[in-house]
Amino acid sequence: MSNESVNRTDDGGAHQGADGTDAAVADPALARPGEPATPAVGDAAARLAAAVEPGAAVEPGRAGEGRAGDGTAGDGTAGDGTGVEAGAGETAEPGPAGAPLLTDVLLAVEELWPESLAEDWDRVGLVAGHPGTQVERIMFAVDPTLEVIEEALDWGAQLLITHHPLLLRGVTSIAATTGKGRAVHRLIEGGCALLTIHTNGDSAVGGVSDVLADALGLEDVRPLMPATHGLPEEGIGRVGVLPGVETLGDFAARIFESLPSVAGGVRVAGDKDALVRTVAVCGGAGDTLFDAVRRSKADVYVTADLRHHPASEAREEAMGGRPYLVDLSHFASEWLWLPQAARSLDNVLADQGFEAELAVSQTNTDPWDFILTPGV
């Protein structure tokens, strides 16, 4: 793995709410799945990169500084790490001048989010699609659900990039009698490739937890669990400090305002008046990292999918004190990364002389529809 450079971009553009409301009527940087754009809610939220409205190209940004991975050859050809190469004698499908081939996109993705950063148990990379196909439109999403696939096809995408794998565990059939089988069939029938960027997208600089840390305004950020095969800045989760001390209640409210709307909201364990400054974050499910959180001396740990027993044991270990816990929706915690990921990929493709339209899915794939809570 090259140590020459890393990629991190923070700019973004406007997008549209899932209900079709035009985000231009309010601050476009704050439109989120499931609701129209909302007024500004503070500096942390204003720093969030905006998603791109389906059908509108990302405005060209400055070329991202390359982050070379093991599989990227310097002459622009695929190295061993990408696992793709065009077949002999094959020609690309007709497309507009400047549009990349899928193999070109795979090289750009490897530069930003190297497969070598993925956890051993993970399954990342190309799931479906022909490397020689020309790619004019690329959509980013958290989950490869059928609804998301239909959204991508309706928009005319030739590539859907999702954070979560479609085929994480082994299957013996992709017949269209199961949800996964129908997803594969629909992608192939619609001429849309599927690419997964999962734990490599978590670990890389500018990845899921970096974006979450940015949204919270954290400074002096470092990995919670440094990568085994990566740069010093890479790894799962992040730890940083707030610019100033906040109460746990105010801090949790600020997180709530920054996230897409989901039924479960935000859950908090701890005294709402307690003061916090050092913060550990992990986008997605992070209840296996409590030992690392305790070693970090964090005042509060922000993650998703906290299960009863790990959370209860962590609270017992802390004797009601630090680290306090803030539990998010898995989907919401990872959706924040999508706009920046789209922007970063656009920068790298543009730097290589390619043109493509990029969009962020507006489908809310959080599995819960409503929640009942006791009256206050």
C-alpha positions as CSV (number, residue, x, y, z in Angstrom):
1,M,0.0,0.0,0.0
2,S,1.3,3.4,-1.0
3,N,1.8,5.9,1.8
4,E,2.2,8.9,-0.6
5,S,-1.2,10.6,-0.1
6,V,-4.7,10.4,1.2
7,N,-8.0,11.8,-0.1
8,R,-10.4,13.8,1.9
9,T,-12.9,16.4,0.5
10,D,-15.5,18.3,2.3
11,D,-17.6,20.1,-0.3
12,G,-21.0,19.1,-1.6
13,G,-24.1,20.2,-3.6
14,A,-27.8,20.3,-3.4
15,H,-30.3,17.4,-3.3
16,Q,-34.0,16.6,-3.0
17,G,-36.0,15.0,-0.2
18,A,-37.7,11.6,-0.7
19,D,-41.1,13.3,-0.8
20,G,-40.1,15.2,-3.9
21,T,-39.8,18.6,-2.1
22,D,-37.3,20.9,-3.9
23,A,-34.3,21.3,-1.6
24,A,-33.7,24.8,-3.2
25,V,-36.4,26.3,-1.0
26,A,-34.2,26.0,2.1
27,D,-30.6,25.3,2.9
28,P,-29.6,22.6,0.4
29,A,-26.9,21.3,2.6
30,L,-29.4,20.0,5.1
31,A,-31.9,18.0,3.0
32,R,-32.1,14.4,4.3
33,P,-34.0,11.3,3.3
34,G,-37.6,11.2,4.4
35,E,-38.1,15.0,4.7
36,P,-37.7,18.2,2.9
37,A,-34.8,20.5,3.4
38,T,-34.7,22.2,6.8
39,P,-33.3,25.5,8.1
40,A,-29.7,25.6,9.2
41,V,-29.2,24.1,12.7
42,G,-25.6,25.2,13.5
43,D,-22.0,24.9,12.3
44,A,-21.7,21.2,12.7
45,A,-24.7,20.5,10.4
46,A,-23.6,23.1,7.9
47,R,-20.4,21.2,7.4
48,L,-22.2,18.2,6.2
49,A,-21.6,17.5,2.5
50,A,-24.9,17.7,0.6
51,A,-26.2,14.8,-1.5
52,V,-26.7,15.2,-5.2
53,E,-30.2,15.4,-6.6
54,P,-30.9,12.4,-8.9
55,G,-30.7,13.7,-12.5
56,A,-28.3,16.5,-11.7
57,A,-24.6,16.0,-12.2
58,V,-22.1,16.8,-9.4
59,E,-20.6,20.2,-10.1
60,P,-16.9,19.7,-10.9
61,G,-14.8,20.2,-7.8
62,R,-11.1,20.4,-7.3
63,A,-9.3,17.2,-8.1
64,G,-9.0,15.0,-5.1
65,E,-5.5,14.2,-3.9
66,G,-5.0,10.5,-4.8
67,R,-4.8,7.8,-2.2
68,A,-3.1,4.9,-3.9
69,G,-4.0,1.4,-2.9
70,D,-2.2,-1.9,-3.4
71,G,-4.2,-2.7,-6.6
72,T,-3.7,0.6,-8.4
73,A,-1.0,0.6,-11.1
74,G,0.6,3.9,-11.9
75,D,-0.1,3.6,-15.6
76,G,-3.9,3.5,-15.1
77,T,-4.3,-0.2,-15.6
78,A,-5.8,-2.6,-13.1
79,G,-3.4,-4.2,-10.6
80,D,-3.9,-7.4,-8.8
81,G,-5.9,-5.7,-6.0
82,T,-8.9,-4.7,-8.2
83,G,-9.6,-8.2,-9.5
84,V,-11.0,-6.9,-12.8
85,E,-9.7,-6.6,-16.3
86,A,-11.5,-6.2,-19.7
87,G,-11.8,-9.4,-21.7
88,A,-9.7,-9.8,-24.8
89,G,-11.3,-8.3,-27.9
90,E,-14.1,-6.7,-26.0
91,T,-15.3,-3.2,-26.9
92,A,-17.1,-0.8,-24.6
93,E,-20.7,-0.1,-25.2
94,P,-21.4,3.3,-26.9
95,G,-21.6,6.2,-24.6
96,P,-20.8,9.9,-24.4
97,A,-17.2,11.0,-24.9
98,G,-15.4,11.1,-21.6
99,A,-17.6,8.6,-19.7
100,P,-15.5,6.0,-17.8
101,L,-15.7,2.3,-18.2
102,L,-16.7,0.4,-15.1
103,T,-13.1,-0.8,-14.8
104,D,-12.0,2.9,-14.6
105,V,-14.5,3.5,-11.8
106,L,-13.2,0.4,-10.0
107,L,-9.7,1.8,-10.1
108,A,-10.9,5.2,-8.8
109,V,-12.7,3.4,-6.0
110,E,-9.6,1.4,-5.1
111,E,-7.6,4.6,-4.9
112,L,-10.1,6.1,-2.4
113,W,-11.2,3.0,-0.4
114,P,-8.7,0.2,-0.9
115,E,-10.0,-3.4,-0.6
116,S,-7.0,-4.1,1.7
117,L,-8.7,-2.0,4.4
118,A,-11.8,-4.3,4.5
119,E,-12.2,-6.6,7.5
120,D,-11.4,-10.3,6.8
121,W,-15.0,-11.4,7.2
122,D,-16.3,-8.7,4.8
123,R,-17.3,-9.1,1.2
124,V,-16.5,-5.9,-0.8
125,G,-16.0,-5.1,-4.4
126,L,-17.9,-5.8,-7.6
127,V,-21.0,-7.9,-7.1
128,A,-22.6,-7.7,-10.6
129,G,-21.7,-6.0,-13.8
130,H,-19.3,-6.1,-16.8
131,P,-16.0,-4.2,-16.4
132,G,-16.1,-3.1,-20.0
133,T,-19.5,-1.3,-19.7
134,Q,-19.4,2.4,-20.1
135,V,-20.8,4.2,-17.0
136,E,-22.6,7.5,-17.4
137,R,-24.5,7.6,-14.1
138,I,-23.5,6.4,-10.6
139,M,-25.8,6.3,-7.6
140,F,-24.7,5.9,-4.0
141,A,-26.9,4.3,-1.3
142,V,-26.6,2.6,2.1
143,D,-28.5,-0.6,1.2
144,P,-29.0,-2.6,-2.0
145,T,-32.8,-3.0,-1.4
146,L,-35.2,-3.6,-4.2
147,E,-36.6,-0.1,-3.7
148,V,-33.1,1.4,-4.0
149,I,-32.4,-0.6,-7.1
150,E,-35.6,0.6,-8.7
151,E,-34.7,4.2,-7.8
152,A,-31.3,3.7,-9.5
153,L,-32.8,2.2,-12.6
154,D,-35.5,4.9,-12.9
155,W,-32.7,7.5,-12.8
156,G,-30.8,5.6,-15.5
157,A,-27.8,4.5,-13.4
158,Q,-25.3,2.0,-14.9
159,L,-23.7,1.6,-11.5
160,L,-25.1,1.4,-8.0
161,I,-22.6,1.7,-5.2
162,T,-23.8,0.6,-1.8
163,H,-22.2,0.6,1.7
164,H,-23.8,-2.7,2.8
165,P,-23.1,-5.9,0.8
166,L,-25.9,-7.7,-0.9
167,L,-24.2,-11.1,-0.6
168,L,-22.3,-11.0,2.7
169,R,-23.0,-14.7,3.4
170,G,-22.8,-17.6,1.0
171,V,-25.8,-18.4,-1.2
172,T,-26.5,-21.5,-3.3
173,S,-29.0,-19.9,-5.6
174,I,-29.9,-16.4,-7.0
175,A,-33.3,-17.5,-8.4
176,A,-35.8,-14.7,-8.4
177,T,-37.8,-16.5,-5.7
178,T,-35.9,-14.7,-2.9
179,G,-35.2,-11.0,-2.1
180,K,-31.5,-11.3,-3.0
181,G,-32.2,-13.3,-6.1
182,R,-34.8,-10.7,-7.3
183,A,-32.2,-7.9,-6.6
184,V,-29.6,-9.6,-8.7
185,H,-32.0,-10.3,-11.6
186,R,-33.3,-6.7,-11.5
187,L,-29.8,-5.3,-11.7
188,I,-28.8,-7.5,-14.6
189,E,-32.1,-6.9,-16.5
190,G,-31.8,-3.2,-16.0
191,G,-28.1,-3.0,-17.0
192,C,-26.9,-1.7,-13.7
193,A,-23.8,-2.9,-12.0
194,L,-23.5,-3.2,-8.2
195,L,-20.4,-2.4,-6.2
196,T,-19.9,-2.7,-2.4
197,I,-17.8,-0.4,-0.3
198,H,-18.2,-1.5,3.3
199,T,-15.6,-1.8,6.0
200,N,-13.0,-0.4,3.6
201,G,-15.2,2.7,3.4
202,D,-15.4,2.7,7.2
203,S,-11.7,2.6,7.7
204,A,-10.3,4.9,4.9
205,V,-9.6,8.5,5.5
206,G,-12.8,10.5,4.7
207,G,-14.8,7.4,5.4
208,V,-18.0,6.8,7.4
209,S,-16.7,7.6,10.9
210,D,-14.6,10.6,9.7
211,V,-17.8,12.1,8.2
212,L,-19.7,11.5,11.4
213,A,-16.8,13.1,13.4
214,D,-16.9,16.0,11.0
215,A,-20.6,16.4,11.5
216,L,-20.1,16.6,15.3
217,G,-17.3,19.2,14.9
218,L,-14.6,16.9,16.4
219,E,-11.0,18.1,16.4
220,D,-7.7,16.2,16.7
221,V,-9.3,13.1,15.3
222,R,-7.6,9.7,15.4
223,P,-8.7,6.1,14.7
224,L,-10.5,4.3,17.5
225,M,-9.1,1.0,16.2
226,P,-6.1,1.6,13.9
227,A,-6.0,-0.4,10.7
228,T,-3.8,-3.4,10.5
229,H,-2.9,-2.8,6.8
230,G,-3.3,0.9,6.4
231,L,-2.1,4.4,7.1
232,P,-1.8,5.8,10.7
233,E,-5.0,7.8,10.0
234,E,-7.0,4.8,9.0
235,G,-9.0,2.3,11.0
236,I,-12.4,1.6,12.4
237,G,-14.1,4.4,14.4
238,R,-12.7,7.7,15.4
239,V,-11.9,9.6,18.6
240,G,-11.7,13.4,18.9
241,V,-12.5,16.4,21.1
242,L,-15.2,19.0,20.8
243,P,-14.2,22.6,20.5
244,G,-15.7,23.2,23.9
245,V,-17.5,21.4,26.7
246,E,-21.2,20.5,26.1
247,T,-23.8,18.9,28.2
248,L,-24.7,15.4,27.1
249,G,-28.3,16.6,26.4
250,D,-27.2,19.4,24.1
251,F,-24.7,17.2,22.4
252,A,-27.3,14.4,21.7
253,A,-29.8,17.0,20.5
254,R,-27.2,18.3,18.0
255,I,-26.7,14.8,16.7
256,F,-30.4,14.3,16.3
257,E,-30.7,17.5,14.2
258,S,-27.9,16.4,11.9
259,L,-29.3,12.9,11.0
260,P,-31.9,11.8,8.5
261,S,-35.3,11.3,10.1
262,V,-35.9,7.7,11.2
263,A,-38.5,6.2,13.5
264,G,-36.2,5.2,16.3
265,G,-34.6,8.7,16.8
266,V,-31.6,8.9,19.1
267,R,-31.3,7.0,22.4
268,V,-29.0,8.2,25.2
269,A,-27.7,6.6,28.3
270,G,-26.3,9.1,30.9
271,D,-27.1,12.2,32.8
272,K,-28.3,14.8,30.3
273,D,-26.6,17.5,32.3
274,A,-23.2,15.8,32.4
275,L,-20.4,17.6,30.7
276,V,-18.7,15.9,27.7
277,R,-15.8,16.8,25.4
278,T,-13.8,13.7,24.3
279,V,-16.0,11.8,21.9
280,A,-15.6,8.3,20.3
281,V,-17.7,7.5,17.2
282,C,-18.3,4.5,15.1
283,G,-20.7,4.7,12.2
284,G,-22.8,1.5,12.0
285,A,-22.9,-1.2,14.6
286,G,-20.1,-0.6,17.1
287,D,-20.9,-2.5,20.3
288,T,-17.9,-4.7,19.9
289,L,-15.5,-1.8,20.4
290,F,-16.2,-1.0,24.1
291,D,-12.7,-2.0,25.2
292,A,-11.2,0.5,22.7
293,V,-13.6,3.1,23.8
294,R,-12.6,2.7,27.4
295,R,-8.9,2.9,26.5
296,S,-9.6,6.2,24.6
297,K,-10.9,7.8,27.8
298,A,-13.9,9.1,25.8
299,D,-16.7,10.9,27.7
300,V,-19.3,9.7,25.3
301,Y,-19.5,7.0,22.7
302,V,-21.7,7.6,19.6
303,T,-22.6,4.5,17.5
304,A,-25.5,2.5,16.2
305,D,-27.4,-0.8,16.9
306,L,-26.4,-1.0,20.5
307,R,-27.7,-4.3,21.8
308,H,-29.2,-4.7,25.3
309,H,-26.4,-6.9,26.9
310,P,-23.3,-5.1,25.5
311,A,-24.9,-1.7,26.4
312,S,-26.0,-2.8,29.8
313,E,-22.6,-4.3,30.6
314,A,-20.9,-1.1,29.4
315,R,-23.0,1.0,31.7
316,E,-22.3,-1.4,34.7
317,E,-18.6,-1.2,34.0
318,A,-18.8,2.6,34.0
319,M,-20.9,2.5,37.2
320,G,-23.3,5.0,35.6
321,G,-20.5,7.4,34.5
322,R,-18.3,7.8,31.5
323,P,-18.4,6.7,28.7
324,Y,-22.0,7.8,28.2
325,L,-23.8,6.2,25.2
326,V,-25.6,7.7,22.3
327,D,-27.3,5.1,20.1
328,L,-28.2,6.0,16.5
329,S,-30.0,4.4,13.6
330,H,-27.6,2.2,11.7
331,F,-28.9,3.6,8.4
332,A,-28.8,7.2,9.6
333,S,-25.3,7.0,10.9
334,E,-23.9,5.8,7.6
335,W,-26.1,7.8,5.2
336,L,-24.1,10.9,6.2
337,W,-21.1,9.5,4.3
338,L,-22.8,9.1,1.0
339,P,-22.7,12.8,-0.2
340,Q,-19.0,13.1,0.6
341,A,-18.3,9.7,-1.0
342,A,-20.0,10.8,-4.2
343,R,-18.1,14.1,-4.2
344,S,-14.7,12.3,-3.6
345,L,-15.3,9.8,-6.5
346,D,-16.4,12.6,-8.8
347,N,-13.1,14.5,-8.0
348,V,-10.9,11.4,-8.7
349,L,-12.8,10.6,-12.0
350,A,-12.5,14.3,-13.1
351,D,-8.8,14.3,-12.2
352,Q,-8.4,11.4,-14.6
353,G,-10.3,13.1,-17.4
354,F,-13.6,11.3,-17.0
355,E,-17.1,12.7,-16.8
356,A,-20.0,11.0,-15.1
357,E,-23.2,12.1,-13.2
358,L,-23.3,11.1,-9.6
359,A,-26.3,11.0,-7.2
360,V,-27.2,10.0,-3.7
361,S,-30.3,7.8,-3.1
362,Q,-33.1,9.5,-1.3
363,T,-34.7,6.2,-0.3
364,N,-34.8,5.8,3.5
365,T,-33.8,2.1,4.1
366,D,-34.1,2.2,7.9
367,P,-36.3,-0.9,8.5
368,W,-38.6,0.7,11.2
369,D,-41.7,2.6,10.3
370,F,-42.9,3.9,13.7
371,I,-42.1,3.7,17.4
372,L,-44.3,3.9,20.5
373,T,-42.9,5.6,23.6
374,P,-44.3,6.4,27.1
375,G,-46.0,9.8,27.5
376,V,-43.8,12.4,29.2
